[in-house]
Amino acid sequence: MDPRPTLPDYGGANVSGIVPGLLGGPGSALSVSWFPAPLQQARQVVLFVVDGLGWEQLQARRHLAPTIAGLVGGPITTVAPSTTATALTSITTGRTPSEHGIVGYRVDFGGEILNMLRWGSSRGDARHRVPPREVQPHRPFLGTSVPVVSRTDLQGTAFTEAHLAGVRPHGWRVPSNLAVEVSTLLGAGEPFVYAYYDGLDKVAHEFGFGPYYDAELRAVDAMVADILDGLPAGAVLAVTADHGQVHVGDRVLDPHPAMLSATRYQSGEGRFRWFHARSGAAAALLDAGHAHDDVAWVVSREQVIDEGWFGPQTSSLVARRFGDVALVARDDVSFEDPADSGPVQLVCRHGSLTSAEMYVPLVVSGG
């Protein structure tokens, strides 16, 4: 297991730098040394984000994804935590989590813990109590209105408003539609197209690694091949992801009782679990957390901020969304919180800072 966390390389090869490099103006891609070479000369670019496609999982299954494996490029880091809401917002806005403020899957807003993907809490829908554009005020894609190809039922959601405000949505209803939409947009002369697919992540969560995951990876590879078939001359496809995965299964641990007795409530997710201390109990909470040193990195809010896990600078407003102590899983385990539940028991998970979760591909076609 990783002895030290894999921290995001915010100043270098990181998902938050892709959009600024591509859309920052004439020649901007030329100045990004870690961009695969074909991006630096492309007349049109498709940025295809495959939710949950980690670099290490891809390398272990290259034979199942020969099209993706044949693209040019390598691994880059995602953000902390390695979770969808945070990483997608960093990809589209080009901002670190500490800048855009969507700092996890379940985030504390003054004692109300919001699920950022559903934009709700135990009190129900929070769109009017916690307006998406106030939580995340930065325009995506450097303020330009680009076409976004994603599932039709994602359009109009609060999270979409938070990280994709002002784009031109183009929905797909079944996966085969995605490549057709992309090809149509490129044929109309669009210089940049953003596409998103979430099937691989869903399958990993519900079934783990195995035949279902392998079948879905083959389907994703076929989707990439279809996009490549529709590229005009001079267009380049870039494939990346928001995070990788680890197979946790039933290895879900209860936090130490001394931690729970010092905790008001929890936020985050199973592999990056924030504990919010009772009044005056932050030091005791941190001490109690070290009972999990054998399987997790046990860190305080101050350490996370000082070491720049969420970005080089964190405002006091964003810092208030953190807990006091985090259990960040190092082994293939998750930490239980009864308030954090969903329709299925998750088999594969992510959120932590292991290399399996933090490294994602940035691979491109030859142009």
Residue frames as qw, qx, qy, qz and C-alpha x, y, z in Angstrom:
[[0.000, 0.887, 0.463, 0.000, 0.00, 0.00, 0.00],
 [0.322, 0.722, -0.051, 0.611, 1.10, 3.59, -0.59],
 [0.542, -0.302, -0.483, 0.618, 3.15, 4.74, 2.42],
 [0.065, -0.368, -0.138, 0.917, 2.41, 8.39, 1.68],
 [0.468, 0.684, 0.469, -0.305, -0.54, 10.09, 0.04],
 [0.447, 0.252, 0.484, 0.709, -0.32, 10.92, -3.65],
 [0.028, 0.661, 0.280, -0.695, -0.92, 14.66, -3.57],
 [0.539, 0.765, 0.346, 0.069, -2.37, 16.52, -6.56],
 [0.517, -0.105, 0.225, 0.819, 0.19, 18.24, -8.77],
 [0.196, 0.855, 0.412, -0.245, -1.77, 21.48, -9.04],
 [0.019, -0.817, 0.282, 0.503, 1.19, 23.31, -10.55],
 [0.059, -0.368, 0.813, 0.447, 1.82, 20.63, -13.16],
 [0.329, -0.034, -0.815, -0.475, 0.11, 17.63, -14.71],
 [0.165, 0.258, 0.755, -0.580, -3.32, 17.85, -13.11],
 [0.185, 0.563, 0.770, 0.236, -6.89, 17.68, -14.40],
 [0.032, -0.856, -0.313, 0.410, -7.44, 21.30, -13.36],
 [0.169, -0.590, 0.367, 0.699, -4.93, 22.41, -15.99],
 [0.442, 0.245, 0.769, 0.390, -6.51, 20.75, -19.03],
 [0.233, 0.831, 0.500, 0.076, -9.18, 23.31, -19.92],
 [0.115, -0.910, 0.107, 0.383, -6.97, 26.39, -19.29],
 [0.404, -0.365, 0.643, 0.539, -4.32, 24.83, -21.52],
 [0.369, 0.368, 0.768, 0.372, -6.80, 24.11, -24.30],
 [0.096, 0.829, 0.507, 0.217, -8.89, 27.28, -24.15],
 [0.417, -0.682, -0.132, 0.586, -6.48, 29.86, -22.78],
 [0.249, 0.878, -0.114, -0.392, -5.96, 31.56, -26.13],
 [0.757, 0.604, -0.250, 0.018, -3.71, 31.17, -29.15],
 [0.482, 0.530, -0.612, 0.336, -0.67, 29.04, -28.39],
 [0.544, -0.570, 0.395, -0.473, -1.71, 28.22, -24.83],
 [0.993, -0.059, 0.077, -0.072, -1.51, 24.46, -25.45],
 [0.690, 0.545, -0.324, 0.350, 2.05, 24.94, -26.73],
 [0.022, -0.659, 0.493, -0.568, 3.11, 26.22, -23.31],
 [0.814, -0.363, 0.281, -0.355, 1.77, 23.18, -21.41],
 [0.128, 0.568, -0.808, -0.089, 4.81, 20.90, -21.32],
 [0.346, -0.069, 0.910, -0.218, 2.85, 17.89, -20.04],
 [0.712, 0.439, 0.149, -0.528, 0.27, 17.95, -22.83],
 [0.726, 0.104, 0.609, 0.301, 0.65, 15.12, -25.35],
 [0.232, -0.258, 0.406, 0.845, 2.12, 16.57, -28.53],
 [0.107, 0.430, 0.735, 0.513, -0.95, 16.19, -30.79],
 [0.122, -0.816, -0.515, 0.233, -2.89, 18.63, -28.60],
 [0.285, -0.597, 0.077, 0.746, -0.42, 21.36, -29.37],
 [0.034, -0.163, 0.564, 0.809, -1.29, 21.43, -33.08],
 [0.170, 0.453, 0.875, 0.015, -4.99, 20.47, -33.03],
 [0.114, -0.218, -0.295, -0.923, -7.52, 22.55, -34.97],
 [0.677, -0.398, -0.165, -0.597, -10.45, 20.94, -33.09],
 [0.118, 0.237, -0.875, 0.405, -10.42, 19.10, -29.76],
 [0.733, -0.413, -0.366, -0.397, -12.86, 16.71, -28.11],
 [0.045, -0.386, 0.749, -0.537, -12.29, 16.35, -24.36],
 [0.758, -0.227, -0.506, -0.344, -13.93, 13.07, -23.33],
 [0.226, -0.442, 0.665, -0.558, -14.20, 12.52, -19.57],
 [0.707, -0.131, -0.669, -0.189, -14.83, 8.89, -18.61],
 [0.527, -0.631, 0.274, -0.499, -15.99, 8.84, -15.00],
 [0.842, -0.386, 0.351, -0.137, -13.94, 6.40, -12.92],
 [0.881, 0.419, -0.125, 0.181, -11.32, 5.46, -15.54],
 [0.485, -0.796, 0.327, 0.157, -8.20, 5.29, -13.35],
 [0.361, 0.715, -0.584, -0.136, -4.77, 4.95, -14.93],
 [0.209, -0.372, 0.894, -0.133, -3.78, 1.89, -12.90],
 [0.681, 0.247, 0.613, -0.316, -7.01, 0.06, -13.65],
 [0.649, 0.696, -0.112, -0.286, -6.57, 0.85, -17.35],
 [0.171, 0.656, -0.733, -0.062, -2.98, -0.43, -17.41],
 [0.415, -0.162, 0.871, -0.208, -4.05, -3.70, -15.82],
 [0.604, 0.437, 0.644, -0.174, -6.67, -4.17, -18.56],
 [0.091, 0.559, -0.406, -0.718, -5.02, -2.78, -21.68],
 [0.084, 0.014, 0.923, 0.376, -6.05, -5.89, -23.60],
 [0.150, 0.607, 0.763, -0.166, -9.71, -5.00, -22.97],
 [0.151, 0.917, 0.179, -0.322, -9.30, -1.43, -24.23],
 [0.701, 0.038, 0.346, 0.622, -6.94, -1.58, -27.21],
 [0.262, 0.786, 0.281, 0.485, -8.21, 1.67, -28.71],
 [0.341, -0.933, 0.048, -0.107, -7.59, 3.70, -25.57],
 [0.777, -0.444, 0.276, 0.351, -4.33, 1.85, -24.92],
 [0.670, 0.307, 0.342, 0.583, -3.14, 2.88, -28.38],
 [0.069, 0.962, 0.143, 0.222, -3.57, 6.60, -27.73],
 [0.540, 0.382, -0.305, 0.685, -0.62, 8.88, -26.94],
 [0.296, -0.724, 0.150, -0.604, 0.01, 10.20, -23.43],
 [0.466, 0.051, -0.780, 0.415, 0.20, 9.01, -19.85],
 [0.415, -0.629, -0.631, 0.185, -0.97, 9.55, -16.28],
 [0.024, 0.501, -0.154, 0.851, -1.78, 12.86, -14.61],
 [0.109, -0.194, -0.780, 0.584, -3.15, 13.55, -11.14],
 [0.236, -0.697, -0.540, -0.408, -6.69, 14.33, -10.21],
 [0.147, -0.617, 0.227, -0.739, -7.69, 16.53, -7.26],
 [0.245, -0.133, -0.845, 0.456, -8.33, 15.94, -3.56],
 [0.634, -0.123, 0.756, -0.110, -10.60, 14.35, -2.67],
 [0.036, 0.161, -0.808, -0.565, -10.64, 12.03, -5.67],
 [0.294, 0.453, 0.785, -0.303, -14.39, 12.26, -6.06],
 [0.347, 0.509, 0.628, 0.476, -16.69, 13.11, -8.95],
 [0.020, -0.940, -0.341, -0.001, -18.28, 16.38, -7.80],
 [0.370, -0.796, 0.199, 0.436, -14.94, 17.91, -6.88],
 [0.500, -0.196, 0.596, 0.597, -12.95, 16.65, -9.86],
 [0.356, 0.605, 0.604, 0.377, -15.51, 17.45, -12.55],
 [0.056, -0.976, -0.186, 0.102, -15.77, 21.00, -11.23],
 [0.415, -0.657, 0.379, 0.502, -11.98, 21.34, -11.34],
 [0.508, 0.150, 0.661, 0.532, -11.90, 20.00, -14.90],
 [0.250, 0.753, 0.528, 0.304, -14.57, 22.35, -16.24],
 [0.140, -0.985, -0.092, 0.044, -13.56, 25.49, -14.33],
 [0.631, 0.507, -0.293, 0.509, -9.79, 24.98, -14.37],
 [0.270, -0.718, 0.321, -0.555, -9.78, 25.76, -10.63],
 [0.272, 0.140, -0.882, 0.358, -8.49, 23.87, -7.63],
 [0.418, -0.549, -0.722, -0.053, -11.05, 22.61, -5.09],
 [0.340, -0.488, -0.394, 0.701, -10.02, 25.30, -2.61],
 [0.015, 0.113, -0.219, -0.969, -10.88, 27.90, -5.27],
 [0.378, -0.224, -0.578, -0.688, -14.20, 26.54, -6.55],
 [0.380, -0.273, 0.466, -0.751, -15.41, 25.34, -3.13],
 [0.914, -0.046, -0.138, -0.379, -17.06, 22.01, -4.04],
 [0.010, 0.640, -0.738, 0.215, -14.69, 20.19, -1.71],
 [0.203, -0.129, 0.954, -0.178, -16.19, 16.73, -1.53],
 [0.226, -0.283, -0.857, -0.367, -19.09, 14.39, -2.09],
 [0.399, -0.756, -0.515, -0.062, -20.91, 15.44, 1.10],
 [0.344, 0.323, -0.186, 0.862, -20.03, 18.94, 2.27],
 [0.278, -0.578, -0.589, 0.492, -20.84, 20.91, 5.41],
 [0.046, 0.509, 0.208, 0.834, -22.78, 24.13, 4.87],
 [0.265, -0.406, 0.301, -0.821, -23.30, 25.53, 8.36],
 [0.426, -0.101, 0.771, -0.463, -24.34, 22.20, 9.86],
 [0.819, 0.380, 0.209, -0.377, -26.34, 21.00, 6.86],
 [0.417, -0.327, 0.758, 0.380, -24.51, 18.20, 5.07],
 [0.634, 0.575, -0.048, -0.514, -25.20, 18.46, 1.34],
 [0.728, 0.090, 0.606, 0.308, -24.78, 15.63, -1.11],
 [0.007, 0.578, -0.263, -0.772, -23.22, 17.68, -3.91],
 [0.034, 0.019, 0.831, 0.554, -24.29, 15.41, -6.77],
 [0.096, -0.583, -0.797, -0.124, -27.92, 15.32, -5.64],
 [0.018, 0.345, -0.085, 0.934, -27.73, 18.83, -4.09],
 [0.642, -0.534, -0.268, -0.482, -29.83, 17.69, -1.16],
 [0.039, 0.333, -0.762, 0.554, -29.65, 16.78, 2.51],
 [0.092, -0.305, -0.910, 0.264, -31.83, 15.22, 5.18],
 [0.196, 0.512, 0.339, -0.765, -33.94, 18.37, 4.78],
 [0.624, 0.620, 0.475, -0.031, -34.61, 17.61, 1.13],
 [0.577, 0.576, 0.213, 0.539, -33.71, 19.58, -1.97],
 [0.442, -0.632, -0.133, 0.622, -31.32, 22.42, -1.12],
 [0.475, 0.425, 0.357, 0.683, -31.22, 24.32, -4.39],
 [0.073, -0.850, -0.211, -0.477, -32.94, 27.41, -2.94],
 [0.633, -0.765, -0.002, 0.118, -31.26, 27.29, 0.49],
 [0.532, -0.506, 0.453, 0.506, -27.80, 26.78, -1.01],
 [0.613, 0.742, 0.019, -0.271, -27.84, 28.27, -4.54],
 [0.904, 0.097, 0.207, 0.361, -25.40, 26.44, -6.84],
 [0.502, 0.670, 0.021, 0.547, -23.97, 29.59, -8.41],
 [0.299, -0.873, 0.233, -0.309, -23.22, 31.05, -5.00],
 [0.868, -0.378, 0.298, 0.124, -21.42, 27.90, -3.87],
 [0.657, -0.046, 0.477, 0.582, -19.40, 27.74, -7.11],
 [0.230, 0.845, 0.156, -0.458, -19.26, 31.17, -8.81],
 [0.179, -0.508, 0.589, 0.602, -16.58, 30.49, -11.45],
 [0.734, 0.495, -0.068, -0.461, -17.76, 30.17, -15.04],
 [0.830, -0.076, 0.510, 0.211, -16.72, 26.91, -16.69],
 [0.696, 0.396, 0.383, 0.460, -14.48, 26.76, -19.75],
 [0.363, -0.159, 0.026, 0.918, -12.96, 30.19, -19.04],
 [0.234, 0.517, 0.267, -0.779, -16.33, 31.83, -19.57],
 [0.266, 0.223, -0.618, -0.705, -16.88, 30.54, -23.09],
 [0.767, 0.121, 0.328, -0.537, -20.10, 28.78, -24.08],
 [0.109, 0.352, -0.880, -0.298, -18.99, 25.37, -25.32],
 [0.798, -0.059, -0.354, -0.484, -21.12, 22.39, -26.38],
 [0.274, -0.349, 0.825, -0.350, -21.38, 19.71, -23.69],
 [0.701, 0.027, -0.588, -0.402, -22.45, 16.18, -24.61],
 [0.083, -0.179, 0.853, -0.484, -23.78, 14.29, -21.59],
 [0.042, -0.374, -0.926, 0.020, -26.74, 12.22, -20.44],
 [0.160, -0.543, -0.391, -0.726, -29.99, 14.05, -21.11],
 [0.574, -0.688, -0.431, -0.108, -31.26, 13.55, -17.56],
 [0.581, -0.295, -0.234, 0.721, -28.23, 15.37, -16.14],
 [0.131, 0.389, 0.203, 0.889, -29.29, 18.61, -17.80],
 [0.374, -0.634, -0.205, -0.645, -30.95, 21.10, -15.47],
 [0.746, -0.456, -0.431, 0.226, -29.74, 19.54, -12.23],
 [0.304, -0.950, 0.063, 0.029, -28.29, 21.74, -9.50],
 [0.679, -0.427, 0.393, 0.449, -24.85, 20.17, -9.77],
 [0.566, 0.443, 0.439, 0.539, -24.90, 20.76, -13.53],
 [0.022, 0.958, 0.161, 0.235, -25.74, 24.39, -12.82],
 [0.539, -0.794, 0.187, 0.210, -22.84, 24.57, -10.39],
 [0.550, -0.414, 0.530, 0.495, -20.14, 23.26, -12.73],
 [0.386, 0.229, 0.676, 0.585, -21.58, 23.76, -16.23],
 [0.161, 0.786, 0.379, -0.460, -23.45, 27.08, -16.10],
 [0.209, 0.780, -0.194, -0.558, -23.72, 28.80, -19.47],
 [0.243, -0.222, 0.839, 0.433, -22.77, 25.85, -21.68],
 [0.624, 0.227, -0.297, -0.686, -24.75, 24.60, -24.67],
 [0.557, -0.168, 0.788, -0.204, -26.09, 21.16, -23.65],
 [0.621, 0.274, -0.559, -0.475, -26.43, 18.31, -26.13],
 [0.658, -0.285, 0.582, -0.383, -27.99, 15.29, -24.47],
 [0.425, 0.196, -0.839, -0.278, -27.63, 11.62, -25.26],
 [0.782, -0.254, 0.120, -0.556, -30.22, 9.07, -24.17],
 [0.983, -0.085, 0.134, 0.087, -28.30, 5.87, -24.93],
 [0.532, -0.587, 0.365, 0.489, -24.49, 5.54, -25.10],
 [0.596, 0.264, 0.549, 0.523, -24.40, 5.04, -28.87],
 [0.177, 0.927, 0.306, 0.127, -25.75, 8.59, -29.27],
 [0.425, -0.790, 0.106, 0.429, -22.66, 10.17, -27.71],
 [0.494, -0.185, 0.519, 0.673, -20.28, 9.65, -30.64],
 [0.280, 0.620, 0.598, 0.424, -22.97, 10.77, -33.10],
 [0.145, -0.959, -0.224, 0.092, -23.51, 14.02, -31.20],
 [0.475, -0.626, 0.294, 0.545, -19.76, 14.66, -31.04],
 [0.475, 0.117, 0.612, 0.621, -19.31, 14.01, -34.77],
 [0.158, 0.804, 0.516, 0.250, -22.22, 16.29, -35.64],
 [0.258, -0.930, -0.052, 0.258, -20.79, 19.14, -33.58],
 [0.490, -0.422, 0.454, 0.613, -17.33, 18.78, -35.09],
 [0.410, 0.384, 0.651, 0.510, -18.84, 18.69, -38.55],
 [0.026, 0.923, 0.368, 0.108, -20.56, 21.99, -37.79],
 [0.417, 0.660, -0.184, 0.597, -17.14, 23.51, -37.06],
 [0.588, -0.799, 0.015, -0.123, -17.08, 23.57, -33.26],
 [0.359, 0.679, -0.572, 0.288, -13.45, 24.07, -32.17],
 [0.015, 0.254, -0.838, 0.483, -13.95, 22.40, -28.77],
 [0.732, -0.291, -0.379, -0.485, -16.42, 19.76, -27.58],
 [0.192, -0.350, 0.775, -0.490, -16.72, 18.43, -24.02],
 [0.756, -0.117, -0.504, -0.400, -18.23, 14.96, -23.57],
 [0.285, -0.389, 0.709, -0.514, -18.94, 13.00, -20.40],
 [0.760, -0.068, -0.571, -0.303, -19.81, 9.37, -19.73],
 [0.380, -0.523, 0.543, -0.536, -20.51, 7.85, -16.30],
 [0.918, -0.033, -0.244, -0.310, -21.27, 4.19, -16.99],
 [0.659, 0.267, -0.620, 0.332, -17.88, 2.76, -15.96],
 [0.056, -0.328, 0.563, -0.757, -18.04, 4.40, -12.54],
 [0.732, -0.173, 0.090, -0.653, -21.58, 3.12, -11.95],
 [0.907, 0.091, -0.400, -0.092, -20.63, -0.45, -12.81],
 [0.449, 0.317, -0.645, 0.531, -17.52, -0.33, -10.58],
 [0.325, -0.321, 0.431, -0.778, -19.55, 0.96, -7.64],
 [0.821, -0.095, 0.082, -0.557, -22.24, -1.69, -7.93],
 [0.984, 0.120, -0.118, -0.061, -20.29, -4.76, -9.11],
 [0.567, -0.650, 0.433, 0.262, -16.63, -4.07, -8.36],
 [0.187, 0.584, -0.690, -0.384, -13.83, -5.34, -10.57],
 [0.531, 0.054, 0.844, -0.060, -14.74, -8.45, -12.52],
 [0.352, 0.298, 0.765, 0.450, -16.75, -9.47, -15.57],
 [0.130, 0.875, 0.464, -0.048, -19.24, -6.59, -15.41],
 [0.188, -0.838, 0.182, 0.478, -16.45, -4.01, -15.13],
 [0.400, -0.225, 0.680, 0.571, -14.49, -5.67, -17.93],
 [0.329, 0.554, 0.712, 0.279, -17.55, -5.68, -20.19],
 [0.036, 0.950, 0.252, -0.178, -18.19, -2.00, -19.52],
 [0.304, -0.666, 0.390, 0.558, -14.56, -1.10, -20.19],
 [0.401, 0.114, 0.745, 0.520, -14.81, -2.86, -23.55],
 [0.196, 0.793, 0.567, 0.104, -17.96, -0.83, -24.26],
 [0.148, -0.904, 0.034, 0.399, -16.15, 2.41, -23.37],
 [0.396, -0.358, 0.595, 0.601, -13.30, 1.45, -25.68],
 [0.342, 0.447, 0.731, 0.386, -15.80, 0.90, -28.50],
 [0.038, 0.930, 0.336, -0.147, -17.29, 4.32, -27.77],
 [0.273, -0.725, 0.319, 0.545, -13.83, 5.88, -28.08],
 [0.404, 0.005, 0.734, 0.546, -13.34, 4.06, -31.38],
 [0.241, 0.730, 0.621, 0.156, -16.67, 5.46, -32.63],
 [0.087, -0.932, -0.045, 0.349, -15.60, 9.01, -31.70],
 [0.372, -0.470, 0.544, 0.587, -12.29, 8.51, -33.51],
 [0.412, 0.331, 0.749, 0.399, -14.11, 7.32, -36.62],
 [0.146, 0.866, 0.468, 0.096, -16.04, 10.60, -36.69],
 [0.353, -0.701, 0.063, 0.617, -13.08, 12.97, -36.29],
 [0.546, 0.837, 0.027, 0.025, -12.47, 15.37, -39.17],
 [0.730, 0.308, -0.152, 0.590, -8.92, 15.98, -40.39],
 [0.182, 0.506, -0.271, 0.798, -6.97, 18.03, -37.86],
 [0.633, -0.570, 0.029, -0.523, -9.26, 17.12, -34.94],
 [0.317, 0.279, -0.827, 0.371, -7.88, 15.42, -31.83],
 [0.737, -0.515, -0.328, -0.291, -9.64, 13.35, -29.17],
 [0.113, 0.434, -0.684, 0.576, -8.36, 13.66, -25.60],
 [0.741, -0.402, -0.502, -0.194, -9.53, 11.09, -23.03],
 [0.090, 0.363, -0.629, 0.681, -9.24, 11.74, -19.31],
 [0.552, -0.463, -0.691, -0.058, -11.09, 10.92, -16.09],
 [0.336, -0.784, 0.067, -0.518, -12.06, 12.34, -12.72],
 [0.482, -0.563, 0.610, -0.281, -10.63, 9.57, -10.51],
 [0.413, 0.202, -0.881, -0.112, -9.66, 5.92, -10.27],
 [0.812, -0.355, -0.131, -0.445, -11.06, 3.16, -8.06],
 [0.036, 0.337, -0.907, 0.252, -10.18, 0.60, -5.40],
 [0.654, -0.242, -0.638, -0.326, -12.10, -2.59, -4.63],
 [0.241, -0.399, 0.557, -0.687, -13.34, -2.32, -1.04],
 [0.499, -0.197, -0.827, -0.166, -16.16, -4.84, -0.96],
 [0.603, -0.671, -0.394, -0.177, -17.39, -5.48, 2.58],
 [0.614, -0.108, -0.345, 0.702, -14.30, -4.01, 4.27],
 [0.144, -0.731, -0.141, -0.651, -16.26, -1.16, 5.85],
 [0.477, -0.076, -0.624, 0.614, -14.92, -0.13, 9.26],
 [0.335, -0.867, -0.358, -0.086, -16.67, 1.55, 12.16],
 [0.190, 0.707, -0.334, 0.593, -14.72, 4.57, 13.43],
 [0.406, -0.015, -0.736, 0.542, -13.20, 4.08, 16.88],
 [0.323, -0.734, -0.598, 0.000, -15.76, 4.73, 19.66],
 [0.388, -0.560, -0.161, 0.714, -13.56, 7.48, 21.10],
 [0.129, 0.049, 0.410, 0.902, -13.76, 9.28, 17.76],
 [0.213, -0.543, -0.671, -0.458, -17.53, 9.01, 17.65],
 [0.406, -0.691, -0.503, 0.322, -17.89, 10.31, 21.21],
 [0.287, -0.484, 0.030, 0.826, -15.94, 13.46, 20.20],
 [0.110, 0.121, 0.613, 0.773, -17.89, 13.94, 16.94],
 [0.400, 0.345, 0.283, -0.801, -20.97, 16.08, 16.25],
 [0.800, 0.493, 0.243, -0.239, -21.47, 14.78, 12.71],
 [0.574, -0.201, 0.595, 0.526, -19.56, 13.52, 9.70],
 [0.536, 0.737, -0.039, -0.410, -19.19, 14.63, 6.08],
 [0.028, 0.548, -0.768, -0.329, -17.14, 13.56, 3.08],
 [0.876, 0.153, -0.297, -0.349, -17.35, 9.92, 2.03],
 [0.955, -0.297, 0.008, -0.012, -16.15, 6.50, 3.07],
 [0.837, 0.097, -0.041, 0.537, -12.55, 6.85, 1.90],
 [0.254, 0.294, -0.162, 0.907, -12.18, 10.53, 2.85],
 [0.421, -0.676, -0.599, -0.085, -14.32, 10.82, 5.95],
 [0.070, 0.476, -0.254, 0.839, -14.43, 14.18, 7.75],
 [0.465, -0.530, -0.666, 0.244, -15.29, 14.27, 11.47],
 [0.052, -0.673, -0.015, -0.737, -16.65, 17.51, 12.89],
 [0.378, -0.017, -0.728, 0.572, -15.70, 17.86, 16.55],
 [0.380, -0.791, -0.480, 0.000, -17.90, 18.63, 19.46],
 [0.034, -0.933, 0.127, -0.335, -17.07, 21.93, 21.13],
 [0.331, -0.771, 0.517, -0.167, -13.58, 21.78, 22.61],
 [0.877, -0.149, 0.456, -0.028, -12.99, 18.19, 21.47],
 [0.651, 0.707, -0.254, -0.105, -10.87, 18.69, 18.33],
 [0.050, 0.645, -0.751, 0.133, -7.61, 17.62, 19.98],
 [0.587, -0.133, 0.746, -0.286, -9.23, 14.55, 21.54],
 [0.816, 0.479, 0.170, -0.277, -10.78, 13.69, 18.19],
 [0.484, 0.718, -0.499, -0.031, -7.40, 13.78, 16.46],
 [0.212, -0.470, 0.825, -0.230, -5.81, 11.65, 19.17],
 [0.727, 0.097, 0.596, -0.327, -8.60, 9.09, 18.91],
 [0.727, 0.612, -0.119, -0.288, -8.29, 9.01, 15.14],
 [0.161, 0.649, -0.743, -0.033, -4.77, 7.59, 15.41],
 [0.682, -0.086, 0.689, -0.230, -6.36, 4.28, 16.37],
 [0.803, 0.519, 0.279, -0.092, -6.74, 3.91, 12.57],
 [0.019, -0.798, 0.500, 0.337, -3.11, 4.64, 11.69],
 [0.515, -0.168, 0.815, 0.204, -2.74, 1.06, 10.45],
 [0.452, 0.455, 0.727, 0.246, -5.17, 1.59, 7.55],
 [0.186, 0.896, 0.345, 0.209, -5.53, 5.36, 7.05],
 [0.342, 0.255, -0.160, 0.890, -3.82, 8.70, 7.01],
 [0.298, -0.762, -0.540, 0.198, -5.21, 10.60, 9.99],
 [0.349, 0.235, 0.071, 0.905, -5.01, 14.34, 9.34],
 [0.040, -0.624, -0.458, 0.632, -6.27, 17.56, 10.84],
 [0.359, 0.880, 0.310, 0.023, -7.93, 20.36, 8.93],
 [0.142, -0.910, 0.278, 0.273, -4.80, 22.44, 9.53],
 [0.518, -0.306, 0.691, 0.400, -2.51, 19.81, 8.00],
 [0.538, 0.524, 0.624, 0.218, -4.70, 19.48, 4.92],
 [0.190, 0.973, 0.122, -0.038, -4.64, 23.25, 4.42],
 [0.312, -0.801, 0.418, 0.295, -0.92, 23.68, 5.20],
 [0.506, -0.187, 0.748, 0.386, 0.08, 20.90, 2.79],
 [0.302, 0.407, -0.330, -0.797, -2.17, 22.23, 0.02],
 [0.348, 0.142, 0.925, 0.052, -4.25, 19.10, -0.49],
 [0.349, 0.713, 0.596, -0.118, -7.15, 21.13, -1.92],
 [0.414, 0.809, 0.129, 0.398, -5.03, 23.84, -3.50],
 [0.508, 0.245, -0.311, 0.765, -2.22, 26.26, -2.64],
 [0.088, -0.115, 0.326, -0.934, -4.56, 28.70, -0.86],
 [0.260, -0.490, -0.827, -0.095, -7.78, 28.05, 1.03],
 [0.188, -0.492, 0.014, -0.850, -10.11, 30.86, 2.05],
 [0.195, -0.066, 0.732, -0.650, -11.75, 30.89, 5.46],
 [0.703, 0.154, 0.028, -0.694, -15.12, 30.41, 3.73],
 [0.770, 0.248, -0.553, -0.198, -14.00, 27.17, 2.08],
 [0.237, 0.279, -0.826, 0.428, -12.10, 25.99, 5.17],
 [0.480, -0.088, 0.486, -0.725, -15.36, 26.07, 7.13],
 [0.841, 0.173, -0.228, -0.459, -16.65, 23.34, 4.81],
 [0.525, 0.286, -0.781, 0.180, -13.98, 20.94, 6.10],
 [0.781, -0.552, -0.286, -0.052, -14.27, 18.89, 9.24],
 [0.354, -0.851, 0.379, -0.076, -11.73, 18.99, 12.07],
 [0.389, -0.415, 0.812, 0.130, -10.16, 15.57, 11.44],
 [0.765, 0.380, -0.275, -0.441, -10.20, 13.30, 8.39],
 [0.691, -0.192, 0.690, 0.095, -9.69, 9.56, 8.05],
 [0.521, 0.645, -0.369, -0.420, -8.23, 9.14, 4.56],
 [0.951, -0.072, 0.293, -0.060, -8.12, 5.45, 3.73],
 [0.012, 0.676, -0.685, -0.271, -4.70, 4.09, 2.77],
 [0.243, -0.031, 0.966, 0.085, -5.74, 0.42, 2.60],
 [0.284, -0.190, -0.668, -0.661, -8.69, -0.91, 0.60],
 [0.158, -0.462, -0.786, 0.380, -11.23, -0.03, 3.29],
 [0.133, -0.579, -0.273, -0.757, -14.01, 2.46, 3.85],
 [0.075, -0.066, -0.650, 0.753, -15.27, 4.17, 7.03],
 [0.121, -0.561, -0.805, -0.151, -18.90, 3.87, 8.00],
 [0.138, 0.088, 0.254, -0.953, -21.32, 6.76, 8.52],
 [0.246, 0.438, 0.856, -0.124, -24.99, 5.74, 8.83],
 [0.260, 0.748, 0.211, -0.573, -26.01, 9.11, 7.36],
 [0.199, 0.572, -0.573, -0.552, -24.09, 8.38, 4.16],
 [0.547, 0.124, 0.828, -0.020, -26.10, 5.78, 2.29],
 [0.332, 0.351, -0.436, -0.759, -27.38, 5.12, -1.21],
 [0.841, 0.133, -0.073, -0.519, -29.45, 2.68, -3.24],
 [0.934, 0.152, -0.313, 0.084, -26.69, 0.02, -3.40],
 [0.699, -0.627, 0.225, 0.260, -23.80, -1.10, -1.24],
 [0.386, 0.841, -0.363, -0.111, -20.70, 0.26, -2.97],
 [0.969, -0.054, 0.085, 0.227, -18.13, -2.36, -3.95],
 [0.588, 0.233, 0.010, 0.775, -15.50, -0.18, -5.61],
 [0.211, -0.922, -0.257, 0.196, -14.92, 3.20, -4.02],
 [0.532, 0.405, -0.027, 0.743, -12.75, 6.28, -4.38],
 [0.282, -0.926, -0.154, -0.200, -12.09, 9.61, -2.66],
 [0.696, -0.626, 0.143, 0.322, -8.74, 8.95, -1.05],
 [0.180, 0.892, -0.377, -0.173, -5.19, 9.78, -2.13],
 [0.743, -0.191, 0.595, 0.239, -3.80, 6.40, -3.12],
 [0.049, -0.373, 0.603, 0.703, -2.12, 6.15, -6.49],
 [0.159, 0.300, 0.910, 0.240, -4.95, 3.88, -7.72],
 [0.083, 0.796, 0.566, -0.197, -7.44, 6.70, -7.11],
 [0.117, -0.809, 0.031, 0.575, -5.29, 9.72, -7.91],
 [0.153, -0.350, 0.629, 0.677, -3.75, 8.87, -11.30],
 [0.635, 0.578, 0.434, -0.275, -5.97, 9.23, -14.36],
 [0.626, 0.183, 0.479, 0.588, -5.12, 9.16, -18.06],
 [0.288, 0.795, -0.029, -0.533, -4.59, 12.05, -20.39],
 [0.494, -0.057, 0.742, 0.450, -4.26, 10.25, -23.71],
 [0.394, 0.663, 0.003, -0.637, -4.95, 11.62, -27.17],
 [0.820, 0.437, 0.350, 0.116, -5.32, 10.58, -30.77],
 [0.634, -0.107, 0.287, 0.710, -2.61, 11.36, -33.29],
 [0.119, 0.683, 0.027, -0.720, -4.43, 14.23, -34.98]]
